[in-house]
């Protein structure tokens, strides 16, 4: 199968650490206290979609369900309007509207092979992409 019913996946620690060396993240906007990768973070109760990411360096591993397009729109808007830098760790769903509306506007990187998320027994049943959205200077 190429899809999964699970929508929340804990960020793979090794990928976060690798990307953090390059981007020096300051905010994790969609996590739990247990899975947070940054000191500053928002849980579902704090609703990262409704918070400002102004001037933050964000590592975003959003829920991979129906709200994924809203997270990508939020990332795009925060970069464009508030000077945030956002690195999105998302499924490589190149056939979707959100991919064409938001992901292709960033720098897209495709990790080789399948990623294994923290706490998962097996690698993800889908390919992932790293989308880097940089503010204009």
Helices and strands as residue ranges (DSSP letters): H 13-23, E 27-28, E 40-41, G 48-50, E 57-60, H 68-82, E 85-91, H 97-101, G 103-105, E 107-109, E 128-133
